[in-house]
Amino acid sequence: MKVIDLRSDTVTRPTPAMQAAMAAAVVGDDVWGDDPTVNRFQAMAAERTGKEAALFFPSGTQSNLAALMAHCDRGDEYIVGQMAHTYRWEGGGAAVLGSIQPQPIDNESDGTLPLAKIAAAVKPYGPGLGAHFARTRLLALENTWSGKVLPASYVAEATALARSKGLGTHLDGARAFNAAVASGQSIADICEHFDTVSICTSKGLGAPLGAVLVGTRELIDKAYRWRKMLGGGMRQSGYVAAASIYAFDRHVARLSEDHANAAALAAGLARIDEIKVLSQATNMVFLQIPEAHAKPLEGFMAARGMLMQGAYSARLVTHLDVSADDVDRFVATVGEYFAGAKA
Ligand SMILES: *Cc1c(COP(=O)(O)O)cnc(C)c1O
C-alpha cells in the first residue's frame, strides 16, 4: 500500500531519475574545491538567482546560520519574525553559536513584519546612548511563510527600509521556488532585494538533502569559513549536489501541481463540518480539528497508510510524492472517520 505522507514536504524520496543522476555524478573532494558537480550546482544556483556566488550546504538550518554569522559579529543583533524558522525552529543557533542577539517582531498573518516596528527596533549605535545596545545589523525575512508568498511590494519596501538604516538583508527562502511559481515571479525576482538567500532543495524540490546559500561574493566568502567551522565542509558531496541540479532542472515548474493539490485538499476538507480550514497557500493547508478528535483521527489515518499532524492547529503539506488521487483518497478517509465518529 502506498503511504500518503502529508506531514511535510521534506519526506519525499529521490525519484529513479534523480537517483540515476546522483549515481552518474562526477565527484571530487569539495573541501579542496575539487568536486565538479558541487561547483556546477553552485554556479547554476548563483546564475538562476541573479547573485554573485553560491555555496552548497547539507541543511537549510546550517545555511541560514552561516548567513547570519556572515552578516553579524558577536554582540550584533538581527531583526526577525517571532514565528520565523531561523528564530523559532533552529534551536537558537544564532544566539548559541553566533553570539547574535535576535530581536523578534510579531509576524502579521501574511508573514510580514510591520515597517514601523522594524524601524522602531533598530537601536542607536555609537558613543553615549548607543553603547547600551546590541548593534542592529540585519533584517531577516522568510518567503514563503506558512506557505504564504510575501507581497513583492512589501519585500521591496522592507528591504529598502533596512538598507536606509544601514542593515543587511537575508531571506530564509527555504521554499523560495514555491513563492516564485505561485506568484509568477522568477526565482531571481524573489531573491532580488536580498544580500543573501538560503534555499532548500530537500523540501518541495524533492532532493534527499541539501540547501544553497546565494548572495554577494563577500558574504558567501565569509559564510564559506563558517560552514567549515559548523561542520558543513563535505567531501564527495557532488553525489547529493547532483540531486539538487536535477531538482532545479526538473522539479520547479511542477510545484504548481503541489499548489493545485493543496487547494483541492483544502476545498475537500472544508466540506467536512468538523474541520475548519484556517488557511491554504502554495503547498500548505492549516486546519483546526476539534481537540478531542485530533489524536484519534491521526491514528485512524495512520492505520490506513495516511500520515498527518493532527494536533490542534494541524498543517498538511503537499509534495512530489502526493498525487491528485492521493488527495481525493485522503479527503474521503477523513470523511469516513467523522461519519464513523457520528454513528
Ligand atoms: C525546513 C526549513 C528550514 C531549514 O531546513 P533544514 O534543511 O530542515 O535544516 C529553514 N527555513 C524554513 C522556513 C524551513 O521550512
The ligand as an SDF file (V2000), in Angstrom:
LIG
                    3D

 15 15  0  0  0  0  0  0  0  0999 V2000
   12.9040   23.4960    6.5730 C   0  0  0  0  0  0  0  0  0  0  0  0
   13.1320   24.9380    6.7680 C   0  0  0  0  0  0  0  0  0  0  0  0
   14.4050   25.4340    7.0730 C   0  0  0  0  0  0  0  0  0  0  0  0
   15.6050   24.5690    7.4100 C   0  0  0  0  0  0  0  0  0  0  0  0
   15.7960   23.4870    6.6590 O   0  0  0  0  0  0  0  0  0  0  0  0
   16.5190   22.1400    7.1390 P   0  0  0  0  0  0  0  0  0  0  0  0
   17.1040   21.6960    5.8470 O   0  0  0  0  0  0  0  0  0  0  0  0
   15.4310   21.2760    7.6430 O   0  0  0  0  0  0  0  0  0  0  0  0
   17.5430   22.4620    8.1460 O   0  0  0  0  0  0  0  0  0  0  0  0
   14.5620   26.7890    7.1630 C   0  0  0  0  0  0  0  0  0  0  0  0
   13.5230   27.6240    6.9950 N   0  0  0  0  0  0  0  0  0  0  0  0
   12.2910   27.1880    6.7130 C   0  0  0  0  0  0  0  0  0  0  0  0
   11.1960   28.1730    6.5300 C   0  0  0  0  0  0  0  0  0  0  0  0
   12.0560   25.8310    6.5960 C   0  0  0  0  0  0  0  0  0  0  0  0
   10.8190   25.4060    6.3320 O   0  0  0  0  0  0  0  0  0  0  0  0
  1  2  1  0
  2  3  1  0
  2 14  2  0
  3  4  1  0
  3 10  2  0
  4  5  1  0
  5  6  1  0
  6  7  2  0
  6  8  1  0
  6  9  1  0
 10 11  1  0
 11 12  2  0
 12 13  1  0
 12 14  1  0
 14 15  1  0
M  END
$$$$
